[in-house]
Every structure is written in C-alpha cells, then in structure tokens.
Amino acid sequence: MNTFEQSGKHLALKSWMKINSKVLAGFTTREGGNSTMPFDSMNMGFHVNDDPDKVRQNRKFFSEDISFPVENWVGSKQVHAANIVKVTKEDRGLGSLDFETALPDTDGLYTSDENILLTSLYADCVPLYFFSPNDHLIGLAHAGWKGTVAKIGPAMINTWHVEENVDVKSVLAAIGPSIGHCCYEVDDRVINEVKVALDGHAEDSVYKKNTAGNYQLNLKKLNEILLLRAGVLPENIIVSDQCTSCQNDVFFSHRKDNGKTGRMMSYIGRKGD
C-alpha cells in the first residue's frame, strides 16, 4: 500500500522502505509510552513541560522498537519558519536526549549520511518527508501554516536541486498525518497569507468559507500543491488521510487538547552496513 501503514504502535512509510531496505521512515502515535496525562503516553517532546525523564524513556523505548540508537538521532528547535540545515555524522545526538542541544531555529533537516535518524515534532502541523533514492538523500520538514506559506517544502526541493544537484523529478515526497480541513478553522489573516503563497490563484480544494465567516483550511492539500509547483511529480507524492484532531485517541492534537498535550515524532534515516 502506497501510504502510511500501521507497524506496531507507530506508522511506517513501508513503500519507501521497499525501495531501499536501509531506509526507515514513519510517524509515532500517542500510544505505548510512559508519560502521564495530559501527555499520555508516548510523548516525544521535551519542550511541552512533561517530565524529561519520561520523554527520555519514551525515546529510548522507541529507539529499541525501530532498532535505531537514540544517540544517533538529531532534532531541532522548531520556529515555524523555512530554515533548512544539512546534517552530518558530527551532529548525531543533538536534541536526542534533551532540548537544549537541539539544532536552533530549524524546521527542515536533510542528510546524505548513513546511521543518522532525522526527527521532527508535531501536534497538528504537517510532517513532510523527502527521499531521493538516486542521490541517497533523505529529509524532513515541519510545516505549520506559517512554514507552509513560507514554502518550506519547495525550499527543501530547491536546496537539493541547487546544492546537491538533484533531479527534482526523481524526488519522492510524503505528507504525513496532521489536522485535516474538517477541524482546521482559520481567519482572514491566515487565508491572506495562503493566497500570497498561491500567487493569488484561488484554490477551492485548499480553503472554503464556513458558516461562521472563517475558513476551513486544508494544509495537506496546500503543501501538495506547492510541492507540485516546485516540480515534484504527482505520482511521487504520498498523502496521509489521517486527521490528528479527529483521531485524538491515536494522535496528540494541539487544538483538540486545548494547547496542553504531547508531541508525535516524524523520523527518517538510512541504516549503514
């Protein structure tokens, strides 16, 4: 199946793993951890005022589950912008067992090195995944509405094309579980930024006015359109149909949980020999 599939208590991009058996990519759920309410139970975020020891336990447990040492993880301090950083082996361990050492001011990570697990944290925002099998490149981007309209997805594609000489048509992209248009109501300020990102072209599939006078925004669709405009082929894009707010028993949701909740983690890595 060409989507995110259940693998134990987390979700996995198994279709990418079939392309390259060394690639490991997926998304955690809120199930199977040690944290207590309101972070129950697999909270992966240090920055939400959960007990740091519980978060470390959750991360170590998950590292064993996927057989990828937590000391080889890399995380960042996300700021809802479009900064992209290339990660190397020297960065392994940054942000893996604490928040202080995480890469600052970074919402996009990529690497060509093996034995690095790139990680990013979510509770409604859109997780973006990137994979160039021909160039041995993998990447992640955190796309809330601010990062989306700042075009963090296209920024990753452009960085790979310019800095890494990647043929855009060979890039695979995936859009993971996030809040759906069913639950994501925004105001004129946000929609005006969306219109700018779309170069003024209205897209009925991206937002619709509701009876309250606000708008239902489809962040996944917006990211998909921006990736297509950046040159990614439609057949190379996977889009999850899961809403983190609707499926609150499976996912943390900032909106559904009124701002006090845990974080899921997107991840991608390439194991070495």
C-alpha positions as a printed NumPy array, in Angstrom:
array([[  0.   ,   0.   ,   0.   ],
       [  1.378,   3.395,  -1.018],
       [  0.682,   5.257,   2.218],
       [  1.462,   5.326,   5.962],
       [  0.849,   1.844,   7.337],
       [  0.453,   0.59 ,  10.889],
       [  3.605,  -1.007,  12.274],
       [  3.078,  -1.943,  15.904],
       [  2.042,   1.252,  17.695],
       [  3.554,   3.611,  15.103],
       [  3.073,   4.302,  11.395],
       [  5.649,   3.47 ,   8.737],
       [  6.307,   4.512,   5.139],
       [  6.706,   0.921,   4.056],
       [  6.602,   1.714,   0.329],
       [  9.817,   3.742,   0.682],
       [ 11.367,   1.008,   2.781],
       [ 10.667,  -1.408,  -0.089],
       [ 12.532,   0.877,  -2.498],
       [ 15.574,   0.83 ,  -0.208],
       [ 15.651,  -1.676,   2.658],
       [ 18.102,   0.552,   4.554],
       [ 15.585,   3.402,   4.756],
       [ 13.456,   3.75 ,   7.877],
       [ 10.668,   6.346,   7.868],
       [  7.462,   6.903,   9.777],
       [  5.431,   8.693,  12.428],
       [  4.836,   7.904,  16.091],
       [  1.417,   7.885,  17.752],
       [  0.445,   8.763,  21.308],
       [  0.285,   5.063,  22.245],
       [  2.809,   2.851,  24.022],
       [  4.79 ,   5.258,  26.203],
       [  5.361,   6.186,  29.852],
       [  4.088,   9.765,  30.117],
       [  1.017,  10.597,  32.205],
       [ -1.916,  12.928,  31.474],
       [ -2.123,  15.194,  29.562],
       [  0.95 ,  13.814,  27.777],
       [ -0.231,  10.209,  27.792],
       [  1.555,   8.259,  26.761],
       [  4.216,   8.304,  24.008],
       [  5.121,  11.994,  24.251],
       [  8.33 ,  12.636,  22.304],
       [  8.66 ,  16.372,  23.039],
       [ 10.89 ,  17.841,  25.75 ],
       [  9.506,  21.361,  25.313],
       [  5.911,  20.762,  26.477],
       [  6.576,  20.619,  30.261],
       [  6.392,  16.838,  30.512],
       [  8.805,  15.08 ,  32.894],
       [ 12.096,  14.985,  30.902],
       [ 12.917,  11.545,  32.287],
       [  9.62 ,  10.224,  30.926],
       [ 10.426,  11.678,  27.493],
       [ 13.874,  10.08 ,  27.563],
       [ 12.281,   6.761,  28.491],
       [  9.818,   7.098,  25.608],
       [ 12.583,   7.9  ,  23.143],
       [ 14.808,   5.051,  24.304],
       [ 11.891,   2.64 ,  24.142],
       [ 11.077,   3.728,  20.603],
       [ 14.732,   3.547,  19.553],
       [ 14.733,  -0.088,  20.595],
       [ 11.449,  -0.676,  18.772],
       [ 12.893,   0.531,  15.451],
       [ 16.475,  -0.65 ,  16.149],
       [ 17.996,   2.813,  15.66 ],
       [ 20.15 ,   4.003,  18.608],
       [ 18.823,   7.161,  20.219],
       [ 22.396,   8.5  ,  20.322],
       [ 22.225,   8.711,  16.512],
       [ 19.071,  10.848,  16.421],
       [ 19.129,  14.546,  15.503],
       [ 16.419,  17.032,  16.481],
       [ 15.829,  20.755,  16.16 ],
       [ 14.172,  23.7  ,  17.893],
       [ 11.302,  24.392,  15.503],
       [ 10.267,  28.012,  14.94 ],
       [  7.588,  27.751,  12.193],
       [  9.912,  29.149,   9.538],
       [ 11.579,  27.714,   6.42 ],
       [ 15.193,  27.23 ,   7.524],
       [ 16.871,  24.132,   6.049],
       [ 20.007,  22.561,   7.584],
       [ 22.178,  19.776,   6.201],
       [ 23.022,  17.311,   8.969],
       [ 26.248,  15.276,   9.121],
       [ 27.585,  12.495,  11.325],
       [ 29.143,  15.114,  13.604],
       [ 25.614,  16.241,  14.567],
       [ 24.461,  12.854,  15.848],
       [ 22.942,  13.087,  19.327],
       [ 21.946,  16.752,  19.116],
       [ 18.494,  17.084,  20.651],
       [ 18.137,  13.335,  21.062],
       [ 18.032,  13.187,  24.86 ],
       [ 17.411,  16.844,  25.737],
       [ 16.007,  20.025,  24.242],
       [ 18.981,  22.283,  24.945],
       [ 21.344,  20.704,  22.396],
       [ 18.792,  20.566,  19.555],
       [ 19.719,  22.491,  16.391],
       [ 18.42 ,  26.063,  16.824],
       [ 15.898,  27.839,  14.572],
       [ 15.458,  24.915,  12.207],
       [ 12.326,  23.381,  10.672],
       [ 13.943,  21.418,   7.846],
       [ 16.66 ,  18.759,   8.094],
       [ 18.338,  16.605,   5.478],
       [ 21.376,  14.363,   5.187],
       [ 23.307,  12.107,   2.856],
       [ 24.987,  10.23 ,   5.719],
       [ 24.014,   6.81 ,   6.952],
       [ 23.216,   5.963,  10.591],
       [ 21.513,   9.304,  11.304],
       [ 17.847,   9.467,  12.27 ],
       [ 16.349,  12.854,  11.446],
       [ 13.458,  13.752,  13.764],
       [ 10.767,  16.432,  13.979],
       [  7.857,  17.015,  16.392],
       [  4.111,  17.528,  15.822],
       [  0.678,  18.015,  17.355],
       [ -1.399,  19.058,  14.269],
       [  1.214,  20.615,  11.94 ],
       [  2.091,  18.863,   8.686],
       [  5.089,  16.495,   8.585],
       [  6.841,  16.478,   5.207],
       [  9.209,  13.687,   4.154],
       [ 11.703,  13.683,   1.285],
       [ 13.704,  10.889,  -0.323],
       [ 15.936,  10.834,  -3.405],
       [ 16.872,   7.175,  -3.976],
       [ 19.326,   8.066,  -6.755],
       [ 21.227,  10.563,  -4.602],
       [ 20.988,   8.828,  -1.192],
       [ 19.371,  11.917,   0.308],
       [ 16.657,  11.942,   2.967],
       [ 14.925,  14.889,   4.619],
       [ 12.157,  16.132,   6.921],
       [ 10.311,  19.433,   7.177],
       [  7.899,  20.752,   9.81 ],
       [  5.084,  22.654,   8.087],
       [  2.611,  24.507,  10.26 ],
       [  0.629,  27.15 ,   8.424],
       [  3.474,  29.66 ,   8.793],
       [  6.11 ,  27.244,   7.479],
       [  3.768,  26.163,   4.702],
       [  3.136,  29.688,   3.389],
       [  6.889,  30.33 ,   3.76 ],
       [  7.182,  27.395,   1.324],
       [  9.397,  25.131,   3.389],
       [  8.533,  22.195,   1.111],
       [  9.706,  23.946,  -2.066],
       [ 12.713,  25.259,  -0.083],
       [ 13.84 ,  21.678,   0.549],
       [ 13.345,  20.773,  -3.114],
       [ 15.257,  23.844,  -4.276],
       [ 18.099,  23.19 ,  -1.8  ],
       [ 18.501,  19.653,  -3.087],
       [ 18.43 ,  20.823,  -6.702],
       [ 20.89 ,  23.711,  -6.253],
       [ 23.196,  22.41 ,  -3.516],
       [ 23.083,  18.659,  -4.194],
       [ 22.476,  18.608,  -7.98 ],
       [ 19.328,  16.503,  -7.58 ],
       [ 16.908,  15.951, -10.452],
       [ 13.613,  17.166,  -8.975],
       [ 11.669,  14.583, -10.969],
       [ 13.423,  11.816,  -9.033],
       [ 12.411,  13.157,  -5.598],
       [  9.811,  11.263,  -3.569],
       [  7.734,  13.244,  -1.069],
       [  5.241,  12.25 ,   1.612],
       [  2.735,  14.32 ,   3.578],
       [  2.023,  12.741,   6.941],
       [ -0.836,  12.786,   9.456],
       [ -1.902,  16.295,  10.519],
       [ -5.017,  18.271,  11.328],
       [ -7.499,  17.99 ,   8.462],
       [ -9.643,  20.64 ,   6.787],
       [-12.543,  19.111,   8.762],
       [-11.109,  20.506,  12.013],
       [ -8.805,  23.359,  10.981],
       [-10.639,  26.697,  11.125],
       [ -8.611,  29.856,  10.404],
       [ -9.289,  33.559,   9.899],
       [ -8.715,  36.105,   7.128],
       [ -5.163,  36.811,   8.288],
       [ -4.116,  33.22 ,   7.605],
       [ -6.057,  32.946,   4.344],
       [ -4.47 ,  36.147,   3.048],
       [ -1.055,  34.551,   3.589],
       [ -2.277,  31.394,   1.859],
       [ -3.382,  33.449,  -1.137],
       [  0.08 ,  35.009,  -1.351],
       [  1.681,  31.553,  -1.246],
       [ -0.626,  30.521,  -4.103],
       [  0.379,  33.643,  -6.08 ],
       [ -3.151,  34.973,  -5.868],
       [ -4.747,  31.959,  -7.519],
       [ -7.811,  30.733,  -5.648],
       [ -7.866,  27.021,  -4.905],
       [-11.236,  25.626,  -3.807],
       [ -9.51 ,  22.44 ,  -2.672],
       [ -7.336,  24.399,  -0.234],
       [ -9.851,  26.533,   1.693],
       [-13.585,  27.186,   1.888],
       [-15.553,  29.783,   3.814],
       [-17.745,  28.322,   6.542],
       [-20.974,  29.472,   8.156],
       [-19.084,  31.218,  10.961],
       [-17.393,  33.513,   8.445],
       [-13.996,  31.901,   8.896],
       [-12.373,  29.28 ,   6.671],
       [-11.673,  25.564,   6.711],
       [ -8.048,  25.202,   5.582],
       [ -6.607,  22.04 ,   4.038],
       [ -2.917,  22.324,   4.936],
       [ -2.068,  18.958,   3.396],
       [ -3.538,  19.976,   0.049],
       [ -1.734,  23.336,   0.185],
       [  1.591,  21.588,   0.773],
       [  0.846,  19.133,  -2.031],
       [  0.121,  21.949,  -4.49 ],
       [  3.306,  23.787,  -3.504],
       [  5.377,  20.623,  -3.956],
       [  3.823,  20.048,  -7.379],
       [  4.636,  23.622,  -8.37 ],
       [  8.21 ,  23.012,  -7.204],
       [  8.465,  20.221,  -9.767],
       [  7.734,  17.068,  -7.762],
       [  5.789,  14.596,  -9.905],
       [  2.231,  13.83 ,  -8.732],
       [  2.887,  10.096,  -8.764],
       [  5.828,  10.666,  -6.401],
       [  3.741,  12.239,  -3.61 ],
       [  2.1  ,  10.226,  -0.813],
       [ -0.624,  11.976,   1.232],
       [ -1.969,  10.627,   4.518],
       [ -5.738,  10.856,   5.016],
       [ -5.48 ,  10.839,   8.824],
       [ -6.61 ,  13.84 ,  10.899],
       [ -4.799,  14.298,  14.204],
       [ -7.772,  16.142,  15.705],
       [-10.446,  13.63 ,  14.664],
       [ -8.296,  10.698,  15.793],
       [ -7.396,  12.162,  19.174],
       [ -7.234,   8.697,  20.718],
       [ -4.315,   7.921,  18.359],
       [ -2.635,  11.323,  17.974],
       [ -1.847,  14.374,  20.091],
       [ -3.72 ,  17.446,  18.86 ],
       [ -2.866,  20.976,  19.958],
       [ -6.346,  22.188,  19.017],
       [ -8.339,  19.268,  20.342],
       [ -6.36 ,  19.196,  23.6  ],
       [ -6.576,  22.988,  24.082],
       [ -2.844,  23.549,  23.797],
       [ -1.723,  21.23 ,  26.594],
       [ -0.624,  17.956,  25.057],
       [  2.33 ,  15.868,  23.904],
       [  4.077,  15.576,  20.558],
       [  4.379,  12.878,  17.918],
       [  7.658,  12.467,  16.057],
       [  8.318,  12.109,  12.358],
       [ 11.537,  10.292,  11.544],
       [ 13.638,   9.162,   8.625],
       [ 17.061,   7.535,   8.479],
       [ 19.307,   5.23 ,   6.462],
       [ 20.968,   2.371,   8.264],
       [ 24.535,   1.536,   7.403],
       [ 26.028,  -1.879,   6.738]])
